[in-house]
Amino acid sequence: MNSDISSFHAWLTSRIRPTLQKDNGWILWCDPRREWLDLLKKAAEADDLDLWADPDEHELAIRNRFATEPRKSRVVWLPRSEEEITWFRVFEPEADLIWEARLVSALRDYGVQIPGDREDELVPLLPAYVNERFDSPRSDWKDFTAGSAKGELVNDRKILEVLAGSAGEFDRLRSEGRFEIFARRAREDFGLPDPEQMDEEAWRRETTAVLLCTEAAEASPQSPPAEKARIIPPGLPREHALALLRQWEENITYIPSFERAVKRADTITSLAPWAEGLEAPPASAGSRIVEEVVLKKFLDHLSGITDVEALAEELYRDQTIFNEREARFWGSTATDKVGWRHLSSLAGVAHRLVTHAGAEKTWTRTGDAIEWYANGGWNLDVAGEVLFTEIPDLPVDLKTIRGSLRRHYLRTIDRIGRRFSDLLEKDQAALAALPTAGERALSILGDAPSRTAYIFLDALRLDLGHRLAGKINEGEPEQRAEVTIARAPVPSITSLGKPFALPVDSHTLRVNLSPDQKAFSVTTGDSGNLAVAERWRDWFRKTLGVTTFLSIEEIIDGKKVKKATSSSPLLVVEGAEFDTTGHDGSLKLDGAGDDLDRYTTALRKLRDAGYSQIIVVTDHGFFHWQPDPDEIEESKPEGERLWTSRRAVVGKNLTHKTALALPVPSSDLTAMVPRSVNAFRTYGGLGFFHGGATLQELIVPVVLVHWPQKAKKVNVVLKPVGEITSEIPRIQVEPGAGGQQKLIGADSNLLSRKVLVKIKDSQTGKVIFRHDDAVTIEPAGEAQTIALTLVDASSAPPFGSKILVVVQDADDEEILAREEVELRVEIDEFW
């Protein structure tokens, strides 16, 4: 570093240069406090001085060396006062200058104001502080105080580093001559335990306990914990300590150490009984044991409520509390999370149940029910998925609460279904007025569809269409996907619904039963039976010139996807995952999330291939239900029964005492459909039902996606990593240049990007750390923190190895950023 002409370095040089410029002039530097040693070494290196300054060299050895060495200009340093010199005294009279000034006196001569009444406080700080400011201008000294010196030598970040860093921080501070300053700052500026009174590990545990108890007292001043000795009194030290706690929670480097330290500290505090005794949840968030106690109190109370509607009301009322606690460290950031997410999820279900409670009572027409369902009633189906998706190791109390909400949900959709059936029996005009999915698509396609993909997804219920659109819109600078509703035919089955999803006027279709009455036949002109998959594809070939039909799997694989141009014909894609997993039971057990993610990936792949318009249609919806015995219609419709299923009987001149009679579109046939969620017959456990006439089966989505033709994915930047110090490393990525336009918004042509982060062995290429769920980088979004997990401890490289952090596009595996870093953790210690 270049020295300022007004620096202390320059001042010191000006004092000793005249002597050293003499012929063989030399200085005997007496420094009994050893406060000049590091400064002289620094000056010697910068100014090319001949310095003898070895604290371990005996004075006799220095004398003998001086006697035999040729005389030249040099500085001979001794850790003695002039009076204490013994062996070297024989040469003392020859010195051109004997330096005895203390550092504090030299600083005063230099111009630093050091009050005499503060000298004892400041002197211990001076060697390290002057070392830091050796080349700084004199103006930097104008606000010199004990506080500023301590803060600069051991700043707040250093306090955090000692508290949260690797083992050996105390020893490092001692070797640097800064331990006493650190200890004073910890005691005086932060109110923490005295580091000089305990070893490093004990100090860290006790300090963490003090921080947690102080946070609890700050959050609950009227009911603080009983451990007064662990509560920092109100004032500036408390403010500093609580800021330190927050920084520790949020610093991605130290999050793992925070998690471990809090668990250890919780074992020596009385925060658990303190939290147990509080009437309301505390605002504090640092202690894990407090979070566990508060969660258990809620679960004990909620699981004891037997009235399912009262339970839903209670969950709804406390939803904000659950969401807030889930968003805190132990609910979201920690590796070993407290289960707020489960309670928050159930509260979300309760919110939907309460919000839509009694909605059917306001309906007077079929159109009212359809409007309700289209404008948010479909959220009840989202609630149903949450309730029936299996969660491994769900605590018993949460299972009890979930079971109660399941009963409430089933009652609700049955009640809604019955009301819709009553209205539909009298008024079918609103349903008939809705276009089919194919008619919606026809109005979008026009005469010359270019860069368009036509996607048919079997059993895409309305809520799933909205969720798919939400995933497409996630992170985009403007809306890319929108959902409109359409009408599925009755019976709501694939052999009818798929032909009605063709982009044709439904009045041109003709529906019949096959001669053996086992299947439906749907035709338009001389098309052949469009209920047969190959004839359905032939219609696209002959009518719209389609040459390529792909599956969702083939789109994701990408090998058969060609770049779209303005002259490319329509691309047709088919997917049947929801129908397949619905019938085999896995949709109910696992939920729709994975399939929706796959569909989203497929649509993004098509976008990247140049398809700027995508139309998603479906054949029918569905619901899950386990009918009670009284919900199974034992009697079948009377009349000419030609075709039967669990949810419908088709024929002519049919009658039934309770079932609905609905026309099969484009035919002279009638479908008799059980009311609400009832069935003519059933089997197995919780059933996957479609074919009938509930809102879930009949009102289906059409998803239209538009992307700009000149679109470009946002660049991604990997924030500097440097080294990996944790077994659960956290990496930050953010949008690159062109994406971070926070004031005016991002360029509408920029697209969000899904990314994955991996850490590989630089030598072998083996993946050491990874994460499974792709993260969305938004064009105008914030940096995203990604927690990675260890893949295989047995193949991890040793401490100190070079490893590679790689950021990849989740859709096409393009390498977006990389950094070679050092592994600074012993993997075996943690596994």
C-alpha positions in Angstrom: 0.0 0.0 0.0 1.3 3.5 -0.8 1.8 5.7 2.2 0.1 9.1 2.4 2.6 11.9 2.9 0.7 12.8 6.1 0.7 9.3 7.5 2.3 8.1 10.7 4.5 5.9 8.5 5.8 9.1 6.7 6.2 10.9 10.1 8.2 8.0 11.5 10.4 7.8 8.4 11.1 11.5 8.7 12.3 11.0 12.3 14.8 8.1 11.6 15.9 8.8 8.0 18.5 11.5 8.9 20.3 9.0 11.2 20.2 6.2 8.7 21.5 8.4 5.9 24.7 9.0 7.8 27.7 6.9 6.9 27.0 3.6 8.7 24.6 5.4 11.0 22.5 3.0 13.1 19.7 3.2 15.7 19.3 1.3 18.9 15.6 0.9 19.4 14.6 0.2 23.0 11.0 -1.3 23.2 10.3 -3.0 26.5 6.6 -3.2 25.8 7.2 -4.5 22.3 4.7 -2.0 20.9 7.0 -1.0 18.0 8.0 -4.4 16.7 5.3 -4.9 14.0 5.5 -1.2 12.9 9.2 -1.4 12.4 8.9 -4.6 10.4 6.3 -2.9 8.2 8.5 0.1 7.7 11.5 -2.0 7.0 9.7 -4.0 4.3 8.3 -0.8 2.7 11.5 1.3 2.9 14.1 -1.4 2.5 15.6 -0.9 5.9 18.2 -3.3 7.5 16.3 -4.3 10.6 17.4 -6.7 13.3 14.3 -7.5 15.3 13.9 -11.1 16.4 12.1 -11.4 19.7 13.5 -14.9 20.2 17.2 -14.0 19.6 19.1 -13.7 22.9 20.8 -10.4 23.6 24.2 -12.2 23.8 23.6 -13.6 20.3 22.8 -10.1 19.0 26.0 -8.7 20.6 28.1 -11.4 19.0 26.5 -10.9 15.6 26.9 -7.2 15.8 30.6 -7.6 16.7 31.3 -9.7 13.6 29.0 -8.1 11.0 30.4 -5.1 9.0 29.1 -1.8 10.1 26.2 -0.3 8.0 23.1 1.7 8.4 20.6 -0.4 10.3 18.1 -0.5 13.2 18.8 -2.9 16.1 15.7 -3.6 18.1 15.8 -4.8 21.7 12.8 -5.7 23.9 14.5 -3.8 26.7 14.6 -0.3 28.2 18.0 1.4 28.0 18.5 0.7 31.7 17.7 -3.0 31.2 20.4 -3.6 28.5 23.0 -6.1 29.6 25.1 -8.0 27.0 24.6 -5.4 24.3 25.6 -2.4 26.5 29.2 -2.6 25.2 27.9 -1.2 21.9 25.3 1.2 23.2 27.7 4.2 23.2 28.3 3.7 19.4 24.7 4.2 18.5 23.9 7.3 16.5 20.4 7.4 18.0 18.9 5.6 20.9 15.1 5.5 20.5 13.2 5.2 23.8 9.9 7.0 23.0 6.8 5.1 23.7 4.2 4.8 21.0 1.7 7.0 22.8 4.3 9.8 23.0 5.2 9.4 19.3 1.5 9.6 18.4 1.1 12.9 20.3 4.2 14.3 18.6 2.6 13.2 15.3 -0.5 15.2 16.2 -3.0 12.7 17.5 -5.1 14.0 20.5 -4.8 11.4 23.2 -6.3 12.7 26.5 -4.2 11.9 29.5 -7.2 10.7 31.5 -7.9 8.1 28.8 -4.3 7.0 28.3 -4.6 3.8 30.3 -7.6 2.8 28.3 -6.1 3.6 24.9 -2.5 2.4 25.3 -3.3 -1.4 25.0 -5.1 -0.7 21.7 -2.4 1.4 20.1 -0.1 -1.1 18.5 -2.8 -3.0 16.6 -4.6 0.2 15.7 -1.5 2.1 14.5 -0.7 -1.1 12.5 -4.0 -0.8 10.7 -3.7 3.0 10.2 0.1 3.1 9.5 -0.3 4.5 5.9 -3.5 6.4 6.4 -3.6 10.2 6.3 -3.6 12.2 9.5 -7.2 13.3 8.8 -8.3 9.7 9.6 -7.1 10.2 13.2 -9.3 13.2 14.0 -12.1 11.1 15.6 -9.8 8.7 17.4 -11.3 7.3 20.6 -11.1 4.1 22.5 -14.5 3.1 21.0 -13.4 3.8 17.4 -10.1 1.9 17.9 -11.8 -1.2 19.3 -14.4 -1.1 16.6 -11.8 -0.9 13.8 -9.5 -3.5 15.3 -12.3 -6.0 16.1 -15.4 -4.8 14.1 -18.9 -6.2 14.4 -18.2 -8.7 11.6 -15.2 -10.1 13.5 -17.4 -10.5 16.6 -19.8 -12.6 14.5 -16.9 -14.5 12.9 -15.5 -15.5 16.4 -19.0 -16.5 17.6 -20.0 -18.5 14.5 -16.8 -19.4 12.7 -14.6 -22.5 12.8 -12.8 -23.7 15.9 -9.6 -21.8 16.9 -10.8 -18.2 16.6 -9.6 -17.4 20.1 -6.1 -18.7 19.3 -6.0 -16.7 16.1 -7.0 -13.5 17.9 -4.3 -14.1 20.5 -1.7 -14.7 17.9 -2.7 -11.4 16.2 -2.6 -9.5 19.6 -6.3 -8.7 19.3 -7.8 -11.1 21.9 -8.0 -8.5 24.7 -9.6 -6.0 22.4 -12.1 -8.6 21.3 -12.9 -9.5 24.9 -13.5 -5.8 25.8 -15.8 -5.3 22.8 -17.7 -8.5 23.6 -18.2 -7.3 27.2 -18.6 -3.6 26.8 -20.2 -3.1 23.4 -22.4 -6.2 23.3 -23.0 -7.1 26.9 -21.8 -10.7 26.2 -20.1 -13.1 28.6 -16.4 -12.5 29.3 -14.3 -14.5 26.8 -11.3 -14.3 29.2 -13.2 -16.3 31.8 -13.9 -19.4 29.7 -12.7 -21.5 26.7 -14.0 -20.9 23.2 -16.6 -23.6 23.1 -18.1 -22.7 26.5 -18.1 -19.0 25.5 -20.0 -19.7 22.3 -22.6 -21.9 24.1 -23.1 -19.3 26.9 -23.1 -16.4 24.5 -25.8 -18.1 22.3 -27.9 -18.7 25.4 -27.5 -15.0 26.4 -28.6 -13.9 22.9 -31.6 -16.1 22.9 -32.7 -15.1 26.4 -32.2 -11.4 25.6 -34.2 -11.7 22.4 -37.0 -13.4 24.4 -36.9 -10.6 27.0 -37.0 -7.9 24.3 -39.9 -9.6 22.6 -41.9 -10.1 25.8 -40.9 -7.2 28.1 -43.9 -7.8 30.4 -43.1 -11.5 30.8 -39.3 -12.0 30.3 -37.6 -15.3 31.1 -36.5 -15.9 34.7 -32.8 -16.1 33.8 -31.9 -12.5 34.6 -28.2 -13.2 34.4 -28.6 -14.2 30.8 -30.6 -11.1 29.8 -28.6 -8.1 28.6 -30.1 -4.9 30.1 -31.8 -2.4 27.8 -29.5 0.0 26.1 -26.9 0.1 23.3 -25.2 -3.2 24.2 -28.6 -5.0 23.9 -29.2 -3.3 20.5 -25.8 -4.5 19.3 -26.4 -8.0 20.6 -29.8 -8.4 19.0 -28.4 -7.1 15.7 -25.6 -9.7 16.0 -28.2 -12.4 16.5 -30.1 -11.3 13.4 -27.0 -11.2 11.3 -26.1 -14.7 12.4 -29.5 -16.0 11.4 -29.3 -14.4 8.0 -25.6 -14.8 7.0 -25.5 -17.7 4.5 -22.0 -18.7 5.6 -23.0 -19.1 9.3 -26.5 -20.5 9.1 -25.3 -24.1 9.8 -23.4 -22.9 12.8 -26.4 -20.9 14.1 -28.6 -24.0 13.8 -26.1 -26.2 15.8 -25.3 -23.5 18.3 -29.0 -22.8 19.1 -29.7 -26.5 19.7 -26.8 -26.7 22.2 -27.7 -23.4 23.9 -31.4 -24.4 24.3 -30.3 -27.3 26.5 -28.9 -24.9 29.2 -31.7 -22.3 29.2 -35.2 -22.3 30.8 -36.8 -21.0 27.6 -39.0 -24.1 27.2 -41.0 -23.7 30.4 -41.0 -19.9 29.9 -42.7 -20.4 26.5 -45.1 -23.0 27.9 -46.3 -20.4 30.5 -47.0 -17.6 28.0 -50.6 -16.8 27.1 -49.8 -15.7 23.6 -47.0 -16.8 21.2 -43.8 -14.8 21.8 -42.5 -12.5 19.0 -39.0 -14.0 19.5 -37.8 -16.4 16.8 -34.3 -17.5 17.6 -34.8 -20.4 20.0 -35.8 -23.7 18.4 -37.1 -25.1 21.7 -39.5 -22.1 21.9 -40.8 -22.8 18.4 -41.4 -26.4 19.3 -43.2 -25.5 22.5 -45.4 -22.9 20.8 -46.2 -25.3 17.9 -47.2 -28.1 20.4 -49.5 -25.7 22.3 -51.3 -24.9 19.1 -51.5 -28.6 18.1 -52.8 -29.7 21.6 -55.5 -27.1 21.4 -56.6 -27.6 17.8 -56.6 -31.4 18.0 -59.1 -31.2 20.9 -61.7 -29.4 18.8 -64.3 -31.9 17.6 -66.6 -29.6 15.7 -65.0 -29.5 12.2 -66.5 -26.1 11.3 -65.2 -24.6 14.6 -61.8 -26.1 13.9 -61.7 -24.5 10.5 -62.7 -21.2 11.9 -59.9 -21.4 14.5 -57.2 -22.4 12.0 -58.4 -19.6 9.7 -58.2 -17.0 12.5 -54.6 -18.0 13.4 -53.4 -18.4 9.8 -51.3 -15.2 9.9 -49.5 -16.5 13.0 -48.7 -19.8 11.4 -47.5 -18.2 8.2 -45.3 -15.7 10.0 -43.7 -18.4 12.1 -43.2 -20.6 9.1 -41.4 -17.7 7.3 -38.9 -17.4 10.2 -35.6 -19.2 10.5 -36.9 -22.5 12.1 -39.8 -22.7 9.8 -38.1 -22.1 6.5 -34.3 -21.6 6.6 -33.2 -24.3 9.0 -32.2 -27.7 7.7 -34.0 -29.4 10.6 -37.2 -27.4 10.4 -39.9 -27.1 13.0 -43.2 -28.2 11.4 -44.9 -24.9 11.0 -45.3 -25.5 7.3 -47.7 -28.4 8.0 -49.9 -26.3 10.2 -49.7 -23.3 7.8 -50.8 -25.6 5.0 -53.8 -26.8 6.9 -54.7 -23.3 7.9 -54.6 -22.5 4.1 -57.1 -25.3 3.6 -59.3 -23.9 6.5 -59.1 -20.5 4.8 -60.6 -21.9 1.6 -63.3 -23.9 3.5 -64.3 -20.9 5.6 -64.2 -18.5 2.6 -66.5 -20.7 0.5 -68.7 -21.8 3.4 -72.3 -21.6 2.3 -71.5 -20.2 -1.1 -74.1 -22.5 -2.7 -76.9 -20.9 -0.6 -76.7 -17.8 -2.8 -77.1 -19.6 -6.1 -80.4 -19.3 -7.9 -79.3 -20.3 -11.3 -76.9 -22.8 -12.8 -74.9 -19.8 -14.1 -74.3 -18.6 -10.5 -72.6 -21.9 -9.7 -70.5 -21.9 -12.8 -69.5 -18.3 -12.1 -68.5 -19.1 -8.5 -66.5 -22.1 -9.6 -64.7 -20.2 -12.4 -63.9 -17.2 -10.2 -62.2 -19.0 -7.3 -64.4 -21.9 -6.2 -61.8 -24.2 -7.8 -59.6 -23.4 -4.8 -61.6 -26.0 -2.9 -60.1 -28.6 -5.1 -56.6 -27.4 -4.3 -57.6 -27.8 -0.6 -58.7 -31.3 -1.3 -55.3 -32.2 -2.8 -53.5 -30.8 0.2 -55.7 -32.9 2.5 -55.4 -36.2 0.7 -51.7 -36.1 -0.3 -49.7 -38.4 1.9 -47.0 -36.8 4.1 -44.5 -39.3 5.6 -43.9 -39.0 9.4 -46.7 -36.5 9.9 -47.1 -36.1 13.7 -50.2 -37.6 15.3 -51.8 -34.3 16.3 -51.5 -33.0 12.7 -53.0 -36.2 11.4 -56.0 -35.7 13.8 -56.5 -32.1 12.6 -56.1 -33.1 8.9 -58.7 -35.9 9.4 -61.2 -33.4 10.8 -60.6 -31.1 7.9 -61.0 -34.0 5.4 -64.5 -34.6 6.8 -65.3 -31.0 6.5 -64.1 -30.8 3.0 -66.0 -33.9 1.9 -69.2 -32.5 3.4 -68.6 -29.2 1.6 -68.1 -30.5 -1.9 -71.0 -32.9 -1.4 -73.2 -30.0 -0.4 -72.0 -27.9 -3.3 -72.5 -30.8 -5.7 -76.0 -31.4 -4.5 -77.0 -27.8 -5.0 -75.4 -27.7 -8.5 -77.3 -30.9 -9.4 -80.6 -29.4 -8.2 -80.0 -26.3 -10.4 -78.7 -28.2 -13.4 -81.9 -30.4 -13.3 -84.0 -27.3 -13.9 -81.6 -25.0 -15.9 -79.1 -26.3 -18.4 -78.9 -23.2 -20.5 -75.9 -21.7 -18.9 -73.9 -24.9 -19.3 -75.0 -25.3 -22.9 -74.0 -21.7 -23.6 -70.4 -22.3 -22.7 -68.1 -23.2 -25.6 -66.3 -26.5 -25.7 -62.5 -26.6 -25.2 -62.2 -27.1 -29.0 -64.3 -24.0 -29.8 -62.2 -21.9 -27.4 -59.1 -23.1 -29.3 -60.7 -22.5 -32.7 -61.3 -18.9 -31.9 -57.6 -18.5 -30.9 -56.0 -20.4 -33.8 -57.5 -18.4 -36.6 -56.6 -19.4 -40.2 -52.8 -19.5 -40.1 -51.5 -20.7 -36.8 -47.7 -20.0 -36.7 -45.2 -21.0 -34.0 -48.1 -22.6 -32.2 -48.2 -25.8 -30.1 -51.5 -27.5 -29.4 -51.4 -29.5 -26.2 -54.0 -32.0 -25.0 -53.7 -33.0 -21.3 -56.1 -35.6 -20.2 -58.0 -34.8 -16.9 -56.7 -31.3 -16.5 -59.2 -30.1 -13.8 -59.8 -26.3 -13.6 -57.6 -25.9 -10.5 -54.8 -27.7 -12.2 -55.1 -25.4 -15.2 -54.8 -22.4 -13.0 -51.8 -23.9 -11.2 -50.1 -24.6 -14.5 -50.7 -21.0 -15.6 -49.3 -19.8 -12.3 -46.1 -21.8 -12.8 -45.7 -20.4 -16.3 -46.2 -16.8 -15.0 -43.9 -17.2 -12.0 -41.1 -14.8 -12.2 -42.2 -13.3 -15.6 -42.2 -9.5 -16.0 -45.7 -9.7 -17.3 -48.5 -12.3 -17.6 -47.7 -15.0 -20.1 -50.5 -17.5 -19.4 -54.2 -17.0 -18.9 -57.1 -19.4 -18.2 -60.6 -19.4 -19.6 -63.3 -22.0 -18.9 -65.0 -24.4 -21.3 -67.6 -27.1 -21.2 -66.9 -30.8 -21.2 -69.4 -33.2 -22.8 -71.6 -35.6 -20.8 -70.6 -38.2 -20.0 -67.3 -36.5 -19.0 -65.0 -39.2 -20.4 -62.0 -39.2 -22.7 -63.6 -40.9 -25.7 -66.1 -37.9 -25.9 -64.0 -35.2 -24.4 -61.0 -35.6 -26.6 -62.9 -35.1 -29.9 -64.7 -32.1 -28.4 -61.2 -30.7 -27.6 -60.4 -30.5 -31.3 -60.5 -27.0 -32.7 -63.8 -27.4 -34.4 -67.4 -26.1 -34.1 -69.0 -28.7 -31.8 -72.2 -28.6 -33.9 -70.3 -30.3 -36.7 -69.6 -33.3 -34.6 -71.8 -36.3 -34.4 -71.9 -38.7 -31.5 -73.1 -42.3 -31.6 -72.5 -45.6 -29.8 -70.4 -48.3 -31.5 -72.4 -51.3 -32.8 -71.3 -53.4 -29.8 -72.4 -50.5 -27.5 -69.1 -50.7 -25.7 -67.6 -47.4 -26.9 -68.6 -44.0 -28.4 -68.1 -43.0 -31.9 -67.5 -39.3 -32.7 -67.3 -38.1 -36.3 -67.2 -34.9 -38.3 -67.8 -35.4 -42.0 -65.7 -38.3 -43.2 -63.2 -38.1 -40.4 -63.7 -41.6 -39.1 -64.1 -42.2 -35.3 -62.3 -39.3 -33.6 -62.6 -41.2 -30.3 -59.8 -43.4 -31.7 -56.4 -41.8 -31.1 -55.1 -42.3 -34.6 -58.2 -41.0 -36.2 -58.0 -37.9 -33.9 -54.5 -37.3 -35.1 -55.5 -37.9 -38.8 -58.0 -35.0 -38.4 -55.0 -32.7 -37.5 -53.0 -34.1 -40.5 -55.8 -33.6 -43.0 -57.3 -30.4 -41.7 -54.3 -28.4 -40.4 -51.3 -30.1 -42.0 -49.8 -31.3 -38.8 -46.8 -33.5 -39.3 -45.5 -34.0 -35.8 -47.2 -35.5 -32.8 -45.1 -35.8 -29.6 -45.7 -36.9 -26.0 -44.8 -34.7 -23.0 -41.9 -37.1 -22.4 -40.6 -36.5 -25.9 -40.8 -32.7 -25.4 -38.8 -32.9 -22.2 -36.3 -35.1 -23.8 -36.0 -32.6 -26.6 -34.4 -34.8 -29.3 -37.5 -34.7 -31.5 -38.3 -31.1 -31.0 -37.4 -28.9 -34.0 -37.1 -25.2 -34.0 -40.3 -23.4 -34.9 -40.4 -20.9 -37.8 -43.1 -18.7 -39.2 -43.9 -21.4 -41.7 -43.8 -24.3 -39.3 -47.1 -26.3 -39.1 -49.0 -26.7 -35.8 -47.3 -29.0 -33.3 -49.6 -31.4 -31.4 -48.5 -32.7 -28.0 -50.4 -35.3 -25.9 -50.2 -36.0 -22.2 -52.2 -38.4 -20.0 -50.4 -38.3 -16.7 -53.3 -37.0 -14.6 -55.7 -39.6 -15.9 -53.2 -42.4 -15.5 -52.1 -41.5 -12.0 -55.7 -40.8 -11.0 -56.8 -44.3 -11.9 -53.8 -46.0 -10.3 -54.3 -44.0 -7.1 -50.9 -42.2 -7.1 -52.5 -38.8 -7.9 -54.4 -38.9 -4.7 -51.4 -40.0 -2.6 -48.7 -37.9 -4.2 -50.6 -34.9 -5.5 -50.3 -33.2 -8.8 -47.2 -31.2 -8.1 -44.6 -33.4 -9.9 -46.7 -33.7 -13.0 -47.4 -29.9 -13.1 -43.7 -29.4 -12.8 -43.1 -31.7 -15.8 -45.8 -29.9 -17.8 -44.2 -26.6 -17.0 -40.8 -27.9 -18.1 -42.3 -29.1 -21.3 -44.0 -25.7 -22.0 -40.7 -23.9 -21.4 -38.9 -26.3 -23.7 -41.4 -25.4 -26.4 -40.9 -21.8 -25.7 -37.1 -22.2 -26.1 -37.8 -24.0 -29.4 -39.6 -20.9 -30.8 -43.2 -21.8 -30.1 -44.5 -18.4 -29.0 -48.1 -19.5 -28.7 -49.3 -22.6 -26.8 -52.9 -23.7 -26.4 -53.6 -26.3 -23.7 -56.9 -28.1 -23.8 -58.4 -31.1 -21.9 -61.3 -33.6 -22.1 -62.8 -33.6 -18.6 -62.1 -32.9 -14.9 -62.4 -35.3 -11.9 -62.8 -35.6 -8.2 -61.7 -37.9 -5.5 -64.3 -39.5 -3.3 -65.1 -42.5 -1.2 -68.9 -42.9 -1.3 -70.7 -43.9 1.8 -73.2 -46.7 1.4 -76.1 -44.2 1.0 -74.2 -42.4 -1.8 -74.2 -45.5 -4.1 -77.3 -45.7 -6.2 -78.4 -49.3 -6.0 -81.0 -49.0 -8.7 -80.1 -48.4 -12.3 -82.1 -46.2 -14.6 -85.0 -47.8 -16.3 -85.3 -47.7 -20.1 -83.0 -48.6 -23.0 -79.6 -48.8 -21.3 -76.9 -48.8 -23.9 -73.7 -47.9 -22.1 -72.9 -47.8 -18.3 -70.2 -46.6 -16.0 -69.8 -45.6 -12.3 -70.9 -42.1 -13.0 -73.3 -42.3 -15.9 -75.8 -44.5 -17.8 -76.4 -43.7 -21.5 -79.4 -44.8 -23.5 -82.8 -43.8 -24.6 -86.1 -43.2 -22.8 -84.3 -43.5 -19.5 -85.9 -42.7 -16.2 -84.7 -42.7 -12.5 -86.1 -41.5 -9.3 -83.1 -39.3 -8.4 -80.5 -39.2 -11.2 -80.2 -36.2 -13.6 -81.2 -36.6 -17.2 -78.8 -34.7 -19.4 -78.4 -34.7 -23.2 -75.3 -36.3 -24.7 -74.2 -33.5 -27.1 -74.5 -33.9 -30.8 -76.6 -37.1 -30.5 -80.1 -38.3 -29.7 -78.9 -40.1 -26.6 -79.5 -39.3 -22.9 -77.2 -39.6 -20.0 -78.5 -40.4 -16.6 -76.0 -39.0 -14.0 -76.1 -39.5 -10.2 -76.5 -36.3 -8.2 -73.5 -34.6 -6.8 -70.7 -37.0 -6.0 -72.9 -40.1 -5.9 -72.1 -43.2 -8.0 -74.1 -46.0 -9.6 -71.3 -48.4 -8.4 -67.9 -48.1 -7.0 -64.9 -50.1 -5.9 -61.7 -49.8 -3.8 -60.8 -47.0 -1.5 -60.9 -43.3 -2.2 -62.0 -43.2 -5.8 -60.9 -41.2 -8.9 -64.2 -40.2 -10.5 -65.2 -38.6 -13.7 -68.0 -39.2 -16.2 -70.7 -37.4 -14.3 -71.9 -33.8 -14.0 -70.3 -32.0 -11.1 -68.6 -28.7 -11.5 -65.2 -30.4 -11.2 -66.0 -32.8 -14.1 -67.8 -30.4 -16.4 -66.1 -27.0 -16.2 -62.6 -27.4 -17.7 -59.8 -25.0 -18.4 -58.3 -23.8 -21.6 -54.8 -22.4 -21.0 -53.4 -19.9 -23.5 -49.7 -19.0 -23.3 -48.1 -16.2 -25.2 -44.4 -15.5 -25.2 -42.7 -12.7 -27.2 -41.1 -14.0 -30.4 -37.8 -12.1 -29.6 -37.7 -13.3 -26.0 -34.5 -14.0 -24.2 -33.9 -15.7 -20.9 -32.5 -13.5 -18.1 -28.8 -13.9 -17.4 -27.8 -15.4 -14.1 -25.0 -14.4 -11.8 -23.3 -16.5 -9.2 -22.5 -14.4 -6.2 -18.8 -15.0 -5.0 -18.5 -18.1 -2.9 -14.7 -18.4 -2.2 -14.9 -21.5 0.0 -17.4 -24.1 1.3 -17.4 -24.2 5.1 -20.5 -26.2 5.8 -21.9 -29.6 5.2 -25.1 -27.8 4.0 -23.6 -25.1 1.8 -25.8 -22.2 0.7 -25.2 -20.5 -2.6 -26.7 -17.2 -3.9 -27.6 -16.5 -7.5 -29.3 -13.4 -8.9 -30.4 -11.9 -12.3 -27.6 -10.5 -14.3 -27.3 -7.2 -16.1 -30.4 -6.3 -18.0 -32.6 -8.0 -15.5 -32.3 -5.9 -12.4 -34.3 -2.9 -13.5 -36.2 -2.4 -10.2 -37.5 1.1 -10.8 -39.0 0.8 -14.3 -39.4 -3.0 -14.4 -37.7 -5.6 -16.4 -37.8 -5.7 -20.2 -41.0 -7.5 -21.2 -38.9 -9.6 -23.7 -36.8 -11.0 -20.9 -37.9 -14.4 -19.6 -37.5 -15.9 -16.2 -35.1 -18.9 -15.9 -35.2 -22.0 -13.8 -31.8 -22.9 -12.5 -30.1 -25.7 -10.6 -26.8 -25.5 -8.6 -24.4 -28.3 -8.2 -21.0 -28.5 -6.6 -18.5 -31.0 -8.2 -15.1 -32.4 -7.5 -12.8 -30.5 -9.8 -10.7 -33.6 -10.4 -13.3 -36.3 -10.9 -16.4 -34.4 -11.9 -18.5 -36.2 -9.3 -21.3 -34.2 -7.9 -20.7 -33.6 -4.1 -23.6 -31.3 -3.3 -26.9 -30.6 -5.1 -30.5 -29.6 -4.7 -33.6 -31.1 -6.4 -36.1 -28.3 -6.8 -35.2 -25.8 -9.6 -35.2 -22.1 -8.4 -36.8 -19.4 -10.5 -34.6 -16.3 -11.3 -36.9 -13.5 -12.2 -35.8 -10.7 -14.6 -36.3 -8.0 -11.9 -36.1 -10.3 -8.9 -34.0 -10.5 -5.9 -31.0 -12.8 -5.2 -32.1 -16.4 -4.4 -30.4 -18.4 -1.6 -30.2 -22.1 -2.4 -29.4 -24.7 0.2 -27.6 -27.8 -1.1 -27.3 -31.2 0.4 -24.6 -33.8 0.3 -25.0 -36.5 -2.3 -22.5 -39.1 -1.1 -20.2 -38.6 1.9 -18.0 -41.6 0.8 -17.0 -40.0 -2.4 -16.4 -36.5 -1.0 -12.9 -35.1 -1.5 -10.7 -34.2 1.5 -10.5 -30.9 3.3 -8.7 -28.3 1.2 -9.6 -29.8 -2.1 -10.6 -27.6 -5.1 -14.2 -28.0 -6.0 -16.4 -26.4 -8.6 -19.7 -24.6 -8.1 -21.8 -24.8 -11.2 -25.1 -23.0 -12.1 -27.1 -24.7 -14.8 -30.3 -24.0 -16.7 -32.8 -26.5 -15.4 -34.5 -26.9 -18.8 -31.5 -27.5 -21.1 -28.5 -27.9 -18.7 -26.7 -24.9 -20.2 -23.8 -23.8 -17.9 -24.7 -20.3 -16.8 -22.0 -19.6 -14.2 -19.2 -21.4 -12.4 -16.6 -20.7 -9.7 -13.7 -22.9 -8.4 -13.7 -22.8 -4.6 -12.0 -24.5 -1.7 -13.6 -27.2 0.5 -13.0 -26.0 4.0 -15.0 -28.6 5.9 -14.3 -32.2 6.8 -17.2 -34.1 5.4 -16.6 -37.1 7.6 -17.2 -35.1 10.7 -20.8 -34.7 9.9 -21.8 -38.0 8.3 
